[in-house]
Amino acid sequence: MDLLQAEASKQDLTLHRVFAVLGEEGHALIMIFFCLPFLQPIPIPGLSTPLGFMIALVAIFLYLRKPPQLPKRFENHKISSEVVLKVSNIAERIWTFAAKVIKERWAFFHDHWFFRLLNLITIVVNAALLSLPLPIPFSNTVPVIAIILSAIGHMEKDGFFILASYLWCFLVASFFTTLTLGAILFATP
């Protein structure tokens, strides 16, 4: 984050530059970085769909153990230095708190092929839900929490956080099921 802040203090950054600064081992950090704008309850118009797509793409590269790459059309997309600095400051505050509880444990949730596949599915499904352009409060926040929990678990090989992301998915399923049922009931006369 310090490198990212140093770059952003000079100029706006392209997504390609953000990926380059975070490096090959930065899959989880990239996902967390893309999730941070959605930790507030009000959806941000026009941002959830491309970032949801990019989170899913980074998760696939994480699963394949390859460095993250962007499609050419997204590489030159600029992120203002103000947004990068704001998001990285939030990330540092969260990390200061999280570092007290995160440690390497239950590594089989990180290392075993079955859980790696389940982690990929968890992240991709939640990224797809994030990318839905819903103007409903918390419709971005709820799936983002599952992605962040899983990303933290991957970054630190902390199976507790990965397990927490699985459990959070039950809340995600309940939230979106309730939204769907409400829309169906509201739409029928």
N, CA, C and O of each residue as an XYZ file, in Angstrom:
756
protein
N       0.820     -1.197      0.000
C       0.000      0.000      0.000
C       0.863      1.260      0.000
O       0.485      2.277     -0.582
N       2.030      1.189      0.658
C       2.918      2.358      0.663
C       3.379      2.696     -0.750
O       3.433      3.866     -1.130
N       3.717      1.653     -1.536
C       4.132      1.893     -2.923
C       2.989      2.495     -3.734
O       3.195      3.400     -4.543
N       1.798      1.989     -3.509
C       0.627      2.493     -4.230
C       0.360      3.952     -3.867
O       0.060      4.767     -4.739
N       0.469      4.275     -2.589
C       0.266      5.658     -2.152
C       1.329      6.586     -2.733
O       1.023      7.713     -3.124
N       2.576      6.120     -2.792
C       3.652      6.944     -3.353
C       3.389      7.237     -4.829
O       3.586      8.361     -5.291
N       2.943      6.219     -5.564
C       2.627      6.411     -6.987
C       1.443      7.376     -7.153
O       1.466      8.262     -8.008
N       0.406      7.185     -6.316
C      -0.809      8.000     -6.442
C      -0.575      9.439     -6.022
O      -1.285     10.334     -6.480
N       0.401      9.683     -5.164
C       0.656     11.061     -4.741
C       1.241     11.897     -5.886
O       1.199     13.126     -5.846
N       1.783     11.226     -6.903
C       2.369     11.925     -8.043
C       1.363     12.179     -9.157
O       1.379     13.236     -9.787
N       0.473     11.190     -9.401
C      -0.423     11.284    -10.558
C      -1.545     10.262    -10.453
O      -1.521      9.380     -9.595
N      -2.539     10.393    -11.347
C      -3.577      9.375    -11.458
C      -2.931      8.094    -11.973
O      -1.926      8.136    -12.683
N      -3.516      6.954    -11.610
C      -2.945      5.671    -12.007
C      -3.874      4.932    -12.957
O      -5.097      5.034    -12.852
N      -3.290      4.194    -13.878
C      -4.083      3.298    -14.717
C      -4.229      1.979    -13.968
O      -3.451      1.688    -13.059
N      -5.220      1.186    -14.347
C      -5.386     -0.126    -13.722
C      -4.151     -0.992    -13.958
O      -3.753     -1.768    -13.089
N      -3.551     -0.855    -15.134
C      -2.334     -1.612    -15.431
C      -1.244     -1.278    -14.413
O      -0.537     -2.170    -13.943
N      -1.108     -0.009    -14.077
C      -0.080      0.407    -13.113
C      -0.401     -0.111    -11.712
O       0.503     -0.515    -10.980
N      -1.684     -0.103    -11.333
C      -2.081     -0.638    -10.021
C      -1.680     -2.099     -9.934
O      -1.113     -2.524     -8.928
N      -1.970     -2.886    -10.986
C      -1.597     -4.298    -11.004
C      -0.081     -4.456    -10.919
O       0.415     -5.325    -10.203
N       0.655     -3.614    -11.651
C       2.115     -3.706    -11.658
C       2.693     -3.393    -10.277
O       3.618     -4.070     -9.829
N       2.163     -2.384     -9.606
C       2.670     -2.007     -8.278
C       2.398     -3.114     -7.263
O       3.250     -3.408     -6.424
N       1.225     -3.726     -7.333
C       0.877     -4.766     -6.365
C       1.614     -6.074     -6.636
O       1.775     -6.881     -5.721
N       2.064     -6.303     -7.858
C       2.922     -7.439     -8.167
C       2.201     -8.760     -8.328
O       0.980     -8.850     -8.203
N       2.995     -9.788     -8.610
C       2.461    -11.116     -8.885
C       1.768    -11.739     -7.680
O       0.807    -12.490     -7.844
N       2.227    -11.448     -6.503
C       1.647    -12.035     -5.302
C       0.476    -11.210     -4.772
O      -0.038    -11.475     -3.685
N       0.066    -10.228     -5.531
C      -0.945     -9.307     -5.042
C      -2.376     -9.632     -5.406
O      -3.236     -8.756     -5.316
N      -2.672    -10.872     -5.819
C      -4.046    -11.221     -6.198
C      -5.060    -10.809     -5.127
O      -6.021    -10.088     -5.394
N      -4.814    -11.289     -3.918
C      -5.762    -11.024     -2.834
C      -5.815     -9.537     -2.521
O      -6.886     -8.989     -2.261
N      -4.669     -8.891     -2.548
C      -4.632     -7.456     -2.269
C      -5.373     -6.673     -3.346
O      -6.051     -5.690     -3.046
N      -5.245     -7.103     -4.590
C      -5.979     -6.458     -5.685
C      -7.480     -6.607     -5.464
O      -8.236     -5.651     -5.632
N      -7.910     -7.822     -5.084
C      -9.345     -8.026     -4.845
C      -9.840     -7.144     -3.702
O     -10.906     -6.537     -3.797
N      -9.068     -7.078     -2.630
C      -9.462     -6.235     -1.497
C      -9.510     -4.774     -1.932
O     -10.446     -4.053     -1.589
N      -8.514     -4.341     -2.678
C      -8.459     -2.959     -3.166
C      -9.705     -2.628     -3.982
O     -10.290     -1.558     -3.815
N     -10.119     -3.551     -4.874
C     -11.305     -3.321     -5.698
C     -12.599     -3.401     -4.893
O     -13.619     -2.851     -5.310
N     -12.573     -4.076     -3.746
C     -13.781     -4.213     -2.918
C     -14.013     -3.027     -1.985
O     -15.154     -2.743     -1.623
N     -12.958     -2.340     -1.598
C     -13.075     -1.293     -0.581
C     -14.098     -0.199     -0.893
O     -14.774      0.261      0.027
N     -14.243      0.239     -2.150
C     -15.245      1.295     -2.382
C     -16.681      0.858     -2.066
O     -17.569      1.700     -1.935
N     -16.909     -0.446     -1.945
C     -18.270     -0.948     -1.738
C     -18.571     -1.264     -0.280
O     -19.615     -1.844      0.017
N     -17.683     -0.896      0.633
C     -17.939     -1.158      2.047
C     -18.900     -0.150      2.669
O     -19.210     -0.248      3.857
N     -19.362      0.788      1.910
C     -20.388      1.716      2.376
C     -21.728      1.251      1.786
O     -21.739      0.605      0.739
N     -22.840      1.564      2.428
C     -24.119      0.955      2.034
C     -24.725      1.412      0.709
O     -25.523      0.680      0.124
N     -24.376      2.577      0.229
C     -25.002      3.107     -0.985
C     -24.233      2.616     -2.213
O     -23.023      2.828     -2.298
N     -24.907      1.964     -3.168
C     -24.227      1.495     -4.379
C     -23.643      2.657     -5.187
O     -24.225      3.740     -5.258
N     -22.490      2.405     -5.786
C     -21.827      3.412     -6.605
C     -22.169      3.116     -8.066
O     -21.738      2.097     -8.605
N     -22.939      3.997     -8.711
C     -23.365      3.722    -10.088
C     -22.185      3.599    -11.051
O     -21.258      4.408    -11.032
N     -22.244      2.571    -11.888
C     -21.258      2.391    -12.944
C     -19.945      1.776    -12.520
O     -19.088      1.528    -13.369
N     -19.754      1.523    -11.237
C     -18.476      0.998    -10.765
C     -18.545     -0.490    -10.439
O     -17.554     -1.204    -10.590
N     -19.699     -0.957     -9.995
C     -19.789     -2.342     -9.529
C     -19.631     -3.362    -10.652
O     -19.028     -4.413    -10.436
N     -20.148     -3.086    -11.831
C     -20.067     -4.061    -12.920
C     -18.627     -4.282    -13.388
O     -18.189     -5.431    -13.433
N     -17.865     -3.229    -13.740
C     -16.488     -3.513    -14.179
C     -15.601     -4.062    -13.065
O     -14.773     -4.938    -13.316
N     -15.760     -3.564    -11.840
C     -14.924     -4.069    -10.755
C     -15.316     -5.494    -10.375
O     -14.452     -6.296    -10.020
N     -16.602     -5.820    -10.444
C     -17.031     -7.203    -10.198
C     -16.409     -8.151    -11.210
O     -15.950     -9.236    -10.855
N     -16.397     -7.736    -12.474
C     -15.770     -8.537    -13.529
C     -14.279     -8.712    -13.254
O     -13.750     -9.817    -13.378
N     -13.599     -7.628    -12.881
C     -12.159     -7.705    -12.636
C     -11.833     -8.556    -11.416
O     -10.831     -9.270    -11.417
N     -12.662     -8.494    -10.374
C     -12.452     -9.335     -9.192
C     -12.548    -10.806     -9.578
O     -11.722    -11.618     -9.160
N     -13.562    -11.151    -10.381
C     -13.718    -12.541    -10.831
C     -12.507    -12.971    -11.662
O     -12.029    -14.097    -11.522
N     -12.018    -12.097    -12.512
C     -10.858    -12.398    -13.349
C      -9.609    -12.628    -12.499
O      -8.852    -13.568    -12.742
N      -9.399    -11.777    -11.512
C      -8.241    -11.927    -10.623
C      -8.363    -13.229     -9.824
O      -7.358    -13.899     -9.586
N      -9.575    -13.594     -9.409
C      -9.780    -14.846     -8.678
C      -9.410    -16.055     -9.530
O      -8.847    -17.027     -9.027
N      -9.723    -15.991    -10.806
C      -9.359    -17.092    -11.711
C      -7.840    -17.201    -11.820
O      -7.296    -18.305    -11.791
N      -7.153    -16.069    -11.944
C      -5.691    -16.106    -11.987
C      -5.110    -16.604    -10.669
O      -4.099    -17.306    -10.664
N      -5.739    -16.248     -9.558
C      -5.297    -16.744     -8.253
C      -5.414    -18.263     -8.208
O      -4.494    -18.953     -7.768
N      -6.548    -18.774     -8.665
C      -6.776    -20.224     -8.665
C      -5.756    -20.927     -9.565
O      -5.248    -21.992     -9.213
N      -5.458    -20.339    -10.721
C      -4.513    -20.940    -11.658
C      -3.055    -20.684    -11.269
O      -2.133    -21.193    -11.906
N      -2.862    -19.884    -10.210
C      -1.524    -19.510     -9.723
C      -0.715    -18.794    -10.805
O       0.471    -19.061    -11.001
N      -1.389    -17.881    -11.498
C      -0.733    -17.070    -12.534
C      -0.803    -15.612    -12.129
O      -1.707    -15.224    -11.389
N       0.137    -14.788    -12.598
C       0.070    -13.360    -12.269
C      -1.198    -12.741    -12.853
O      -1.625    -13.125    -13.942
N      -1.798    -11.798    -12.149
C      -3.026    -11.186    -12.646
C      -2.778    -10.392    -13.925
O      -1.751     -9.731    -14.075
N      -3.736    -10.471    -14.836
C      -3.662     -9.725    -16.083
C      -5.008     -9.072    -16.326
O      -6.040     -9.529    -15.833
N      -4.978     -8.013    -17.080
C      -6.199     -7.294    -17.433
C      -6.451     -7.413    -18.925
O      -5.506     -7.502    -19.710
N      -7.715     -7.417    -19.325
C      -7.984     -7.288    -20.760
C      -7.449     -5.936    -21.239
O      -7.451     -4.958    -20.491
N      -7.001     -5.894    -22.467
C      -6.391     -4.677    -23.023
C      -7.283     -3.451    -22.874
O      -6.793     -2.347    -22.634
N      -8.601     -3.645    -23.018
C      -9.486     -2.469    -22.976
C      -9.578     -1.841    -21.589
O      -9.986     -0.685    -21.469
N      -9.202     -2.588    -20.523
C      -9.247     -2.043    -19.163
C      -7.895     -1.514    -18.699
O      -7.837     -0.761    -17.727
N      -6.811     -1.886    -19.366
C      -5.475     -1.528    -18.901
C      -5.273     -0.026    -18.729
O      -4.627      0.401    -17.772
N      -5.804      0.764    -19.623
C      -5.576      2.209    -19.576
C      -6.678      2.978    -18.855
O      -6.695      4.209    -18.878
N      -7.594      2.259    -18.216
C      -8.651      2.911    -17.433
C      -7.994      3.609    -16.244
O      -7.282      2.980    -15.460
N      -8.237      4.905    -16.117
C      -7.580      5.689    -15.062
C      -8.406      5.691    -13.775
O      -9.636      5.731    -13.787
N      -7.675      5.646    -12.677
C      -8.256      5.807    -11.347
C      -7.621      7.064    -10.773
O      -6.398      7.194    -10.742
N      -8.451      7.974    -10.326
C      -7.898      9.244     -9.834
C      -7.037      8.996     -8.600
O      -7.297      8.092     -7.806
N      -6.015      9.815     -8.467
C      -5.106      9.675     -7.330
C      -5.856      9.866     -6.016
O      -5.516      9.248     -5.007
N      -6.872     10.719     -6.028
C      -7.675     10.945     -4.829
C      -8.367      9.659     -4.375
O      -8.382      9.345     -3.185
N      -8.937      8.918     -5.325
C      -9.612      7.651     -5.003
C      -8.604      6.625     -4.499
O      -8.862      5.932     -3.515
N      -7.458      6.524     -5.168
C      -6.432      5.557     -4.758
C      -5.956      5.859     -3.340
O      -5.826      4.949     -2.521
N      -5.697      7.130     -3.047
C      -5.228      7.500     -1.706
C      -6.295      7.249     -0.648
O      -5.990      6.770      0.444
N      -7.543      7.573     -0.970
C      -8.629      7.359     -0.024
C      -8.807      5.869      0.276
O      -8.923      5.469      1.435
N      -8.827      5.058     -0.777
C      -9.017      3.620     -0.619
C      -7.832      2.999      0.117
O      -8.025      2.142      0.980
N      -6.616      3.415     -0.209
C      -5.455      2.832      0.463
C      -5.386      3.248      1.933
O      -4.910      2.475      2.765
N      -5.851      4.450      2.267
C      -5.908      4.856      3.677
C      -6.912      4.002      4.447
O      -6.650      3.597      5.580
N      -8.057      3.732      3.829
C      -9.052      2.852      4.455
C      -8.465      1.464      4.636
O      -8.633      0.842      5.686
N      -7.773      0.978      3.606
C      -7.162     -0.358      3.675
C      -6.149     -0.443      4.810
O      -6.087     -1.454      5.510
N      -5.361      0.600      4.997
C      -4.374      0.597      6.081
C      -5.045      0.570      7.449
O      -4.581     -0.121      8.356
N      -6.130      1.317      7.601
C      -6.853      1.298      8.885
C      -7.427     -0.081      9.157
O      -7.341     -0.589     10.275
N      -8.017     -0.687      8.123
C      -8.583     -2.027      8.286
C      -7.476     -3.020      8.605
O      -7.635     -3.870      9.481
N      -6.349     -2.917      7.894
C      -5.263     -3.863      8.097
C      -4.663     -3.735      9.491
O      -4.268     -4.740     10.081
N      -4.585     -2.522     10.027
C      -4.068     -2.328     11.381
C      -4.914     -3.107     12.384
O      -4.383     -3.732     13.302
N      -6.227     -3.067     12.203
C      -7.121     -3.827     13.076
C      -7.010     -5.320     12.800
O      -6.904     -6.126     13.724
N      -7.035     -5.681     11.517
C      -7.067     -7.092     11.128
C      -5.786     -7.824     11.508
O      -5.825     -9.017     11.812
N      -4.654     -7.130     11.496
C      -3.376     -7.775     11.806
C      -3.356     -8.360     13.218
O      -2.552     -9.243     13.516
N      -4.234     -7.872     14.079
C      -4.298     -8.386     15.447
C      -4.948     -9.757     15.519
O      -4.693    -10.511     16.458
N      -5.791    -10.096     14.533
C      -6.526    -11.368     14.590
C      -6.141    -12.347     13.479
O      -6.510    -13.520     13.540
N      -5.418    -11.890     12.485
C      -5.058    -12.750     11.358
C      -3.750    -13.463     11.656
O      -2.770    -12.855     12.086
N      -3.759    -14.772     11.417
C      -2.526    -15.555     11.540
C      -2.682    -16.812     10.696
O      -3.797    -17.189     10.336
N      -1.591    -17.444     10.389
C      -1.649    -18.662      9.583
C      -2.209    -19.799     10.446
O      -1.643    -20.154     11.480
N      -3.331    -20.354      9.994
C      -3.955    -21.485     10.690
C      -4.883    -22.200      9.711
O      -5.342    -21.605      8.735
N      -5.150    -23.442      9.968
C      -6.043    -24.262      9.137
C      -5.677    -24.124      7.657
O      -6.536    -23.852      6.818
N      -4.421    -24.310      7.357
C      -3.905    -24.072      6.003
C      -4.554    -24.964      4.947
O      -4.494    -24.640      3.761
N      -5.171    -26.071      5.342
C      -5.810    -26.938      4.346
C      -6.928    -26.213      3.603
O      -7.231    -26.572      2.466
N      -7.554    -25.196      4.216
C      -8.558    -24.392      3.509
C      -7.914    -23.590      2.370
O      -8.590    -23.195      1.420
N      -6.632    -23.361      2.474
C      -5.901    -22.612      1.456
C      -5.218    -23.544      0.457
O      -5.171    -23.240     -0.735
N      -4.691    -24.669      0.926
C      -3.819    -25.499      0.115
C      -4.517    -26.640     -0.633
O      -4.104    -26.974     -1.744
N      -5.540    -27.234     -0.070
C      -6.176    -28.407     -0.668
C      -6.931    -28.013     -1.944
O      -7.595    -26.977     -1.979
N      -6.829    -28.835     -2.982
C      -7.426    -28.524     -4.292
C      -8.932    -28.285     -4.199
O      -9.462    -27.407     -4.881
N      -9.635    -29.068     -3.350
C     -11.084    -28.913     -3.242
C     -11.444    -27.535     -2.701
O     -12.335    -26.864     -3.222
N     -10.742    -27.122     -1.650
C     -11.039    -25.814     -1.057
C     -10.577    -24.675     -1.958
O     -11.189    -23.607     -1.966
N      -9.505    -24.891     -2.717
C      -9.083    -23.860     -3.688
C     -10.190    -23.643     -4.722
O     -10.499    -22.507     -5.083
N     -10.784    -24.749     -5.195
C     -11.883    -24.645     -6.159
C     -13.105    -23.994     -5.510
O     -13.748    -23.139     -6.119
N     -13.426    -24.393     -4.280
C     -14.551    -23.794     -3.565
C     -14.322    -22.303     -3.315
O     -15.260    -21.510     -3.390
N     -13.085    -21.922     -3.021
C     -12.747    -20.507     -2.828
C     -12.949    -19.729     -4.122
O     -13.469    -18.613     -4.112
N     -12.533    -20.330     -5.239
C     -12.740    -19.683     -6.542
C     -14.225    -19.475     -6.800
O     -14.639    -18.388     -7.204
N     -15.026    -20.505     -6.571
C     -16.469    -20.402     -6.793
C     -17.072    -19.332     -5.890
O     -17.902    -18.537     -6.331
N     -16.655    -19.313     -4.632
C     -17.157    -18.323     -3.678
C     -16.886    -16.903     -4.171
O     -17.778    -16.055     -4.158
N     -15.663    -16.652     -4.600
C     -15.291    -15.305     -5.035
C     -16.004    -14.932     -6.332
O     -16.525    -13.824     -6.459
N     -16.028    -15.858     -7.300
C     -16.632    -15.549     -8.602
C     -18.135    -15.306     -8.462
O     -18.663    -14.372     -9.065
N     -18.828    -16.128     -7.680
C     -20.278    -15.940     -7.496
C     -20.553    -14.603     -6.804
O     -21.461    -13.875     -7.205
N     -19.784    -14.281     -5.783
C     -19.990    -13.005     -5.088
C     -19.601    -11.820     -5.965
O     -20.219    -10.760     -5.872
N     -18.593    -11.980     -6.814
C     -18.233    -10.913     -7.756
C     -19.344    -10.710     -8.779
O     -19.616     -9.581     -9.188
N     -19.991    -11.809     -9.196
C     -21.125    -11.693    -10.131
C     -22.286    -10.961     -9.465
O     -22.941    -10.134    -10.099
N     -22.544    -11.256     -8.197
C     -23.610    -10.551     -7.474
C     -23.257     -9.077     -7.286
O     -24.122     -8.205     -7.371
N     -21.982     -8.810     -7.032
C     -21.529     -7.421     -6.917
C     -21.756     -6.673     -8.221
O     -22.115     -5.496     -8.207
N     -21.550     -7.341     -9.340
C     -21.633     -6.660    -10.631
C     -23.061     -6.362    -11.076
O     -23.261     -5.664    -12.070
N     -24.055     -6.877    -10.358
C     -25.444     -6.555    -10.698
C     -25.700     -5.072    -10.433
O     -25.405     -4.591     -9.339
N     -26.235     -4.345    -11.392
C     -26.464     -2.910    -11.196
C     -27.762     -2.651    -10.419
O     -28.743     -2.163    -10.980
N     -27.754     -2.979     -9.142
C     -28.944     -2.799     -8.307
C     -28.832     -1.514     -7.494
O     -27.828     -1.307     -6.813
N     -29.836     -0.652     -7.551
C     -29.789      0.587     -6.769
C     -30.352      0.393     -5.357
O     -31.103      1.235     -4.865
N     -29.993     -0.698     -4.722
C     -30.537     -1.063     -3.411
C     -29.412     -0.980     -2.378
O     -28.335     -1.535     -2.595
N     -29.649     -0.292     -1.258
C     -28.607     -0.217     -0.224
C     -28.135     -1.604      0.199
O     -28.931     -2.535      0.319
N     -26.843     -1.723      0.420
C     -26.150     -2.937      0.848
C     -26.075     -4.025     -0.222
O     -25.516     -5.090      0.043
N     -26.616     -3.797     -1.422
C     -26.554     -4.834     -2.456
C     -25.134     -5.060     -2.960
O     -24.849     -6.108     -3.538
N     -24.251     -4.111     -2.754
C     -22.835     -4.311     -3.082
C     -22.039     -4.737     -1.853
O     -21.108     -5.535     -1.957
N     -22.400     -4.214     -0.712
C     -21.644     -4.471      0.513
C     -21.702     -5.938      0.931
O     -20.686     -6.506      1.329
N     -22.864     -6.547      0.846
C     -23.033     -7.919      1.340
C     -22.125     -8.903      0.597
O     -21.419     -9.660      1.263
N     -22.098     -8.942     -0.743
C     -21.187     -9.883     -1.397
C     -19.707     -9.508     -1.261
O     -18.839    -10.380     -1.278
N     -19.426     -8.217     -1.127
C     -18.036     -7.782     -1.001
C     -17.396     -8.304      0.284
O     -16.205     -8.615      0.295
N     -18.157     -8.402      1.349
C     -17.604     -8.903      2.614
C     -17.116    -10.340      2.444
O     -16.061    -10.695      2.970
N     -17.870    -11.175      1.716
C     -17.434    -12.555      1.468
C     -16.128    -12.579      0.677
O     -15.243    -13.389      0.955
N     -16.010    -11.692     -0.305
C     -14.789    -11.637     -1.119
C     -13.603    -11.199     -0.258
O     -12.520    -11.777     -0.350
N     -13.805    -10.189      0.567
C     -12.724     -9.693      1.426
C     -12.282    -10.757      2.418
O     -11.084    -10.941      2.629
N     -13.228    -11.461      3.031
C     -12.869    -12.524      3.981
C     -12.030    -13.599      3.294
O     -11.019    -14.049      3.833
N     -12.458    -14.001      2.107
C     -11.721    -15.021      1.369
C     -10.339    -14.521      0.946
O      -9.355    -15.256      1.030
N     -10.270    -13.268      0.490
C      -8.985    -12.697      0.062
C      -8.011    -12.594      1.229
O      -6.827    -12.890      1.072
N      -8.493    -12.179      2.391
C      -7.622    -12.115      3.577
C      -7.141    -13.516      3.935
O      -5.969    -13.713      4.257
N      -8.042    -14.483      3.878
C      -7.655    -15.865      4.156
C      -6.571    -16.355      3.203
O      -5.642    -17.046      3.619
N      -6.689    -15.999      1.931
C      -5.670    -16.396      0.952
C      -4.352    -15.690      1.190
O      -3.285    -16.299      1.124
N      -4.438    -14.399      1.468
C      -3.229    -13.602      1.608
C      -2.372    -14.101      2.775
O      -1.145    -14.130      2.686
N      -3.024    -14.489      3.856
C      -2.287    -14.877      5.065
C      -2.373    -16.367      5.372
O      -1.930    -16.805      6.434
N      -2.938    -17.151      4.453
C      -3.152    -18.599      4.659
C      -3.890    -18.855      5.968
O      -3.541    -19.748      6.739
N      -4.916    -18.049      6.193
C      -5.719    -18.146      7.408
C      -7.042    -18.828      7.072
O      -7.963    -18.196      6.556
N      -7.125    -20.117      7.369
C      -8.318    -20.901      7.079
C      -9.546    -20.414      7.822
O     -10.669    -20.622      7.364
N      -9.351    -19.771      8.957
C     -10.490    -19.239      9.713
C     -11.244    -18.212      8.871
O     -12.475    -18.222      8.842
N     -10.525    -17.333      8.193
C     -11.176    -16.309      7.368
C     -11.824    -16.919      6.125
O     -12.874    -16.461      5.675
N     -11.193    -17.952      5.578
C     -11.787    -18.632      4.429
C     -13.089    -19.306      4.851
O     -14.097    -19.216      4.150
N     -13.063    -19.982      6.002
C     -14.287    -20.596      6.532
C     -15.348    -19.531      6.817
O     -16.530    -19.746      6.547
N     -14.934    -18.396      7.356
C     -15.872    -17.295      7.608
C     -16.501    -16.802      6.308
O     -17.667    -16.409      6.298
N     -15.737    -16.819      5.204
C     -16.307    -16.393      3.916
C     -17.377    -17.377      3.457
O     -18.381    -16.966      2.875
N     -17.178    -18.681      3.711
C     -18.204    -19.669      3.365
C     -19.471    -19.428      4.171
O     -20.578    -19.464      3.635
N     -19.297    -19.184      5.455
C     -20.463    -18.948      6.320
C     -21.175    -17.654      5.935
O     -22.404    -17.582      5.970
N     -20.399    -16.631      5.567
C     -20.997    -15.355      5.153
C     -21.847    -15.549      3.897
O     -22.823    -14.828      3.691
N     -21.481    -16.518      3.059
C     -22.234    -16.776      1.823
C     -23.685    -17.169      2.120
O     -24.563    -16.932      1.291
N     -23.948    -17.760      3.275
C     -25.333    -18.054      3.653
C     -26.116    -16.750      3.843
O     -27.281    -16.657      3.457
N     -25.470    -15.752      4.436
C     -26.107    -14.441      4.583
C     -26.313    -13.791      3.209
O     -27.348    -13.173      2.961
N     -25.325    -13.932      2.320
C     -25.443    -13.394      0.961
C     -26.634    -14.041      0.254
O     -27.444    -13.355     -0.369
N     -26.733    -15.364      0.356
C     -27.841    -16.087     -0.288
C     -29.179    -15.636      0.288
O     -30.139    -15.447     -0.459
N     -29.254    -15.461      1.603
C     -30.494    -14.994      2.235
C     -30.863    -13.593      1.764
O     -32.026    -13.318      1.470
N     -29.878    -12.714      1.694
C     -30.115    -11.332      1.275
C     -30.679    -11.276     -0.139
O     -31.694    -10.621     -0.382
N     -30.015    -11.968     -1.080
C     -30.462    -11.902     -2.466
C     -31.735    -12.703     -2.711
O     -32.512    -12.366     -3.605
N     -31.962    -13.759     -1.930
C     -33.238    -14.483     -2.024
C     -34.378    -13.592     -1.566
O     -35.439    -13.560     -2.190
N     -34.160    -12.875     -0.483
C     -35.174    -11.940      0.019
C     -35.457    -10.841     -1.001
O     -36.614    -10.483     -1.224
N     -34.401    -10.302     -1.623
C     -34.596     -9.278     -2.658
C     -35.406     -9.828     -3.827
O     -36.315     -9.170     -4.331
N     -35.064    -11.040     -4.249
C     -35.776    -11.654     -5.388
C     -37.235    -11.910     -5.047
O     -38.120    -11.591     -5.842
N     -37.499    -12.479     -3.878
C     -38.877    -12.738     -3.463
C     -39.666    -11.443     -3.303
O     -40.841    -11.375     -3.665
N     -39.018    -10.424     -2.762
C     -39.684     -9.121     -2.637
C     -40.030     -8.534     -3.980
O     -41.109     -7.969     -4.155
N     -39.116     -8.664     -4.945
C     -39.384     -8.144     -6.305
C     -40.520     -8.910     -6.961
O     -41.350     -8.318     -7.651
N     -40.566    -10.224     -6.752
C     -41.633    -11.042     -7.332
C     -42.981    -10.679     -6.711
O     -43.976    -10.522     -7.420
N     -43.008    -10.549     -5.391
C     -44.257    -10.198     -4.713
C     -44.714     -8.791     -5.050
O     -45.912     -8.533     -5.164
N     -43.758     -7.875     -5.210
C     -44.108     -6.498     -5.549
C     -44.610     -6.389     -6.981
O     -45.472     -5.562     -7.281
N     -44.069     -7.226     -7.870
C     -44.424     -7.161     -9.280
C     -45.781     -7.807     -9.589
O     -46.427     -7.451    -10.575
N     -46.208     -8.750     -8.752
C     -47.496     -9.419     -9.013
C     -48.618     -8.633     -8.375
O     -48.512     -8.194     -7.230
N     -49.706     -8.455     -9.129
C     -50.832     -7.678     -8.596
C     -51.655     -8.447     -7.586
O     -52.633     -7.919     -7.055
